[in-house]
Amino acid sequence: MDVTQDRAINALAISLNFRQMRQNLSAANIANSETPNYHARRLDFEEALKRALDNEGEQTMRVENKRHYNVGEGGVSELQPEIYEDQNGVISEDGNSVVQDTEMALMAQNKILYDASVQLLNKKLGLMKYAIGAER
Protein backbone atom coordinates (compact mmCIF):
# COMPACT_ATOMS: atom_id res chain seq x y z
CA MET A 1 0.00 0.00 0.00
CA ASP A 2 1.31 3.42 -0.93
CA VAL A 3 1.28 5.63 2.18
CA THR A 4 0.80 8.77 0.07
CA GLN A 5 -2.52 7.39 -1.20
CA ASP A 6 -4.01 6.94 2.28
CA ARG A 7 -6.82 9.51 2.62
CA ALA A 8 -6.63 9.66 6.42
CA ILE A 9 -2.90 10.34 6.42
CA ASN A 10 -3.28 12.99 3.71
CA ALA A 11 -6.13 14.67 5.57
CA LEU A 12 -4.22 14.69 8.85
CA ALA A 13 -1.07 16.06 7.21
CA ILE A 14 -3.01 18.84 5.49
CA SER A 15 -4.87 19.58 8.72
CA LEU A 16 -1.56 19.92 10.57
CA ASN A 17 -0.27 22.39 7.99
CA PHE A 18 -3.41 24.50 8.16
CA ARG A 19 -3.47 24.41 11.95
CA GLN A 20 0.11 25.69 11.95
CA MET A 21 -0.96 28.47 9.59
CA ARG A 22 -3.88 29.29 11.92
CA GLN A 23 -1.53 29.45 14.90
CA ASN A 24 0.77 31.83 13.02
CA LEU A 25 -2.19 34.00 12.04
CA SER A 26 -3.39 34.22 15.66
CA ALA A 27 0.15 35.11 16.75
CA ALA A 28 0.20 37.87 14.11
CA ASN A 29 -3.14 39.13 15.41
CA ILE A 30 -1.75 39.32 18.94
CA ALA A 31 1.43 41.01 17.71
CA ASN A 32 -0.72 43.66 16.01
CA SER A 33 -3.14 44.16 18.90
CA GLU A 34 -1.78 47.68 19.47
CA THR A 35 -1.67 48.62 15.76
CA PRO A 36 -4.26 51.26 14.84
CA ASN A 37 -6.87 50.14 12.29
CA TYR A 38 -5.62 46.53 12.30
CA HIS A 39 -8.41 43.98 11.94
CA ALA A 40 -8.11 40.45 13.29
CA ARG A 41 -7.85 37.82 10.59
CA ARG A 42 -9.15 34.27 10.65
CA LEU A 43 -8.37 31.12 8.70
CA ASP A 44 -10.99 28.49 7.85
CA PHE A 45 -10.26 25.18 6.19
CA GLU A 46 -12.43 22.54 7.84
CA GLU A 47 -15.44 22.76 5.52
CA ALA A 48 -13.24 22.83 2.42
CA LEU A 49 -11.30 19.80 3.68
CA LYS A 50 -14.54 17.97 4.42
CA ARG A 51 -15.82 18.65 0.91
CA ALA A 52 -12.49 17.64 -0.63
CA LEU A 53 -12.52 14.33 1.21
CA ASP A 54 -16.18 13.78 0.35
CA ASN A 55 -16.86 12.36 3.81
CA GLU A 56 -20.59 12.21 3.31
CA GLY A 57 -20.36 10.55 -0.09
CA GLU A 58 -22.90 12.91 -1.58
CA GLN A 59 -20.77 13.78 -4.58
CA THR A 60 -19.22 10.39 -5.29
CA MET A 61 -19.22 9.46 -8.94
CA ARG A 62 -17.74 6.52 -10.70
CA VAL A 63 -15.42 7.45 -13.52
CA GLU A 64 -15.57 4.93 -16.33
CA ASN A 65 -14.17 6.99 -19.17
CA LYS A 66 -10.77 8.71 -19.11
CA ARG A 67 -12.41 11.89 -20.44
CA HIS A 68 -14.72 12.12 -17.40
CA TYR A 69 -13.86 14.28 -14.41
CA ASN A 70 -13.78 12.72 -10.98
CA VAL A 71 -15.68 15.36 -8.99
CA GLY A 72 -16.31 13.30 -5.86
CA GLU A 73 -12.74 12.81 -4.75
CA GLY A 74 -9.45 14.56 -5.03
CA GLY A 75 -8.69 18.19 -4.74
CA VAL A 76 -7.11 17.62 -1.33
CA SER A 77 -3.61 18.43 -2.57
CA GLU A 78 -4.86 21.67 -4.11
CA LEU A 79 -6.91 22.75 -1.10
CA GLN A 80 -6.43 26.38 -0.05
CA PRO A 81 -7.64 27.80 3.25
CA GLU A 82 -9.84 30.88 3.39
CA ILE A 83 -8.25 33.85 5.16
CA TYR A 84 -10.57 36.73 5.96
CA GLU A 85 -11.01 39.68 8.31
CA ASP A 86 -13.07 38.85 11.37
CA GLN A 87 -16.23 40.95 11.16
CA ASN A 88 -17.48 39.78 14.56
CA GLY A 89 -14.78 41.50 16.58
CA VAL A 90 -15.22 44.52 18.80
CA ILE A 91 -13.51 47.54 17.28
CA SER A 92 -11.65 49.75 19.74
CA GLU A 93 -11.29 53.54 19.58
CA ASP A 94 -8.17 53.27 17.42
CA GLY A 95 -9.93 50.97 14.91
CA ASN A 96 -8.24 47.76 16.08
CA SER A 97 -10.45 44.66 16.34
CA VAL A 98 -8.03 42.28 18.11
CA VAL A 99 -9.17 41.01 21.51
CA GLN A 100 -6.16 39.35 23.11
CA ASP A 101 -8.20 37.05 25.37
CA THR A 102 -10.15 35.76 22.37
CA GLU A 103 -6.95 35.19 20.41
CA MET A 104 -5.33 33.31 23.30
CA ALA A 105 -8.42 31.10 23.66
CA LEU A 106 -8.43 30.38 19.91
CA MET A 107 -4.72 29.54 20.04
CA ALA A 108 -5.28 27.15 22.96
CA GLN A 109 -8.15 25.44 21.14
CA ASN A 110 -6.11 25.18 17.95
CA LYS A 111 -3.15 23.68 19.86
CA ILE A 112 -5.40 21.00 21.39
CA LEU A 113 -6.72 20.08 17.93
CA TYR A 114 -3.18 20.15 16.49
CA ASP A 115 -1.95 17.79 19.23
CA ALA A 116 -4.92 15.47 18.65
CA SER A 117 -4.14 15.38 14.92
CA VAL A 118 -0.50 14.51 15.66
CA GLN A 119 -1.61 11.68 17.94
CA LEU A 120 -4.01 10.32 15.30
CA LEU A 121 -1.32 10.50 12.64
CA ASN A 122 1.17 8.69 14.90
CA LYS A 123 -1.39 5.96 15.65
CA LYS A 124 -2.22 5.54 11.96
CA LEU A 125 1.46 5.27 11.03
CA GLY A 126 2.06 2.92 13.97
CA LEU A 127 -0.71 0.61 12.74
CA MET A 128 0.79 0.61 9.27
CA LYS A 129 4.24 -0.12 10.68
CA TYR A 130 2.78 -2.98 12.71
CA ALA A 131 0.98 -4.38 9.66
CA ILE A 132 4.17 -4.24 7.59
CA GLY A 133 6.09 -6.00 10.37
CA ALA A 134 3.41 -8.68 10.69
CA GLU A 135 3.66 -9.50 6.95
CA ARG A 136 7.27 -10.67 7.24
C-alpha positions as CSV (number, residue, x, y, z in Angstrom):
1,M,0.0,0.0,0.0
2,D,1.3,3.4,-0.9
3,V,1.3,5.6,2.2
4,T,0.8,8.8,0.1
5,Q,-2.5,7.4,-1.2
6,D,-4.0,6.9,2.3
7,R,-6.8,9.5,2.6
8,A,-6.6,9.7,6.4
9,I,-2.9,10.3,6.4
10,N,-3.3,13.0,3.7
11,A,-6.1,14.7,5.6
12,L,-4.2,14.7,8.9
13,A,-1.1,16.1,7.2
14,I,-3.0,18.8,5.5
15,S,-4.9,19.6,8.7
16,L,-1.6,19.9,10.6
17,N,-0.3,22.4,8.0
18,F,-3.4,24.5,8.2
19,R,-3.5,24.4,12.0
20,Q,0.1,25.7,11.9
21,M,-1.0,28.5,9.6
22,R,-3.9,29.3,11.9
23,Q,-1.5,29.4,14.9
24,N,0.8,31.8,13.0
25,L,-2.2,34.0,12.0
26,S,-3.4,34.2,15.7
27,A,0.2,35.1,16.8
28,A,0.2,37.9,14.1
29,N,-3.1,39.1,15.4
30,I,-1.8,39.3,18.9
31,A,1.4,41.0,17.7
32,N,-0.7,43.7,16.0
33,S,-3.1,44.2,18.9
34,E,-1.8,47.7,19.5
35,T,-1.7,48.6,15.8
36,P,-4.3,51.3,14.8
37,N,-6.9,50.1,12.3
38,Y,-5.6,46.5,12.3
39,H,-8.4,44.0,11.9
40,A,-8.1,40.5,13.3
41,R,-7.8,37.8,10.6
42,R,-9.1,34.3,10.7
43,L,-8.4,31.1,8.7
44,D,-11.0,28.5,7.8
45,F,-10.3,25.2,6.2
46,E,-12.4,22.5,7.8
47,E,-15.4,22.8,5.5
48,A,-13.2,22.8,2.4
49,L,-11.3,19.8,3.7
50,K,-14.5,18.0,4.4
51,R,-15.8,18.6,0.9
52,A,-12.5,17.6,-0.6
53,L,-12.5,14.3,1.2
54,D,-16.2,13.8,0.3
55,N,-16.9,12.4,3.8
56,E,-20.6,12.2,3.3
57,G,-20.4,10.5,-0.1
58,E,-22.9,12.9,-1.6
59,Q,-20.8,13.8,-4.6
60,T,-19.2,10.4,-5.3
61,M,-19.2,9.5,-8.9
62,R,-17.7,6.5,-10.7
63,V,-15.4,7.5,-13.5
64,E,-15.6,4.9,-16.3
65,N,-14.2,7.0,-19.2
66,K,-10.8,8.7,-19.1
67,R,-12.4,11.9,-20.4
68,H,-14.7,12.1,-17.4
69,Y,-13.9,14.3,-14.4
70,N,-13.8,12.7,-11.0
71,V,-15.7,15.4,-9.0
72,G,-16.3,13.3,-5.9
73,E,-12.7,12.8,-4.7
74,G,-9.4,14.6,-5.0
75,G,-8.7,18.2,-4.7
76,V,-7.1,17.6,-1.3
77,S,-3.6,18.4,-2.6
78,E,-4.9,21.7,-4.1
79,L,-6.9,22.8,-1.1
80,Q,-6.4,26.4,-0.1
81,P,-7.6,27.8,3.3
82,E,-9.8,30.9,3.4
83,I,-8.3,33.9,5.2
84,Y,-10.6,36.7,6.0
85,E,-11.0,39.7,8.3
86,D,-13.1,38.8,11.4
87,Q,-16.2,41.0,11.2
88,N,-17.5,39.8,14.6
89,G,-14.8,41.5,16.6
90,V,-15.2,44.5,18.8
91,I,-13.5,47.5,17.3
92,S,-11.7,49.7,19.7
93,E,-11.3,53.5,19.6
94,D,-8.2,53.3,17.4
95,G,-9.9,51.0,14.9
96,N,-8.2,47.8,16.1
97,S,-10.4,44.7,16.3
98,V,-8.0,42.3,18.1
99,V,-9.2,41.0,21.5
100,Q,-6.2,39.3,23.1
101,D,-8.2,37.1,25.4
102,T,-10.1,35.8,22.4
103,E,-6.9,35.2,20.4
104,M,-5.3,33.3,23.3
105,A,-8.4,31.1,23.7
106,L,-8.4,30.4,19.9
107,M,-4.7,29.5,20.0
108,A,-5.3,27.1,23.0
109,Q,-8.2,25.4,21.1
110,N,-6.1,25.2,18.0
111,K,-3.2,23.7,19.9
112,I,-5.4,21.0,21.4
113,L,-6.7,20.1,17.9
114,Y,-3.2,20.1,16.5
115,D,-1.9,17.8,19.2
116,A,-4.9,15.5,18.6
117,S,-4.1,15.4,14.9
118,V,-0.5,14.5,15.7
119,Q,-1.6,11.7,17.9
120,L,-4.0,10.3,15.3
121,L,-1.3,10.5,12.6
122,N,1.2,8.7,14.9
123,K,-1.4,6.0,15.6
124,K,-2.2,5.5,12.0
125,L,1.5,5.3,11.0
126,G,2.1,2.9,14.0
127,L,-0.7,0.6,12.7
128,M,0.8,0.6,9.3
129,K,4.2,-0.1,10.7
130,Y,2.8,-3.0,12.7
131,A,1.0,-4.4,9.7
132,I,4.2,-4.2,7.6
133,G,6.1,-6.0,10.4
134,A,3.4,-8.7,10.7
135,E,3.7,-9.5,7.0
136,R,7.3,-10.7,7.2
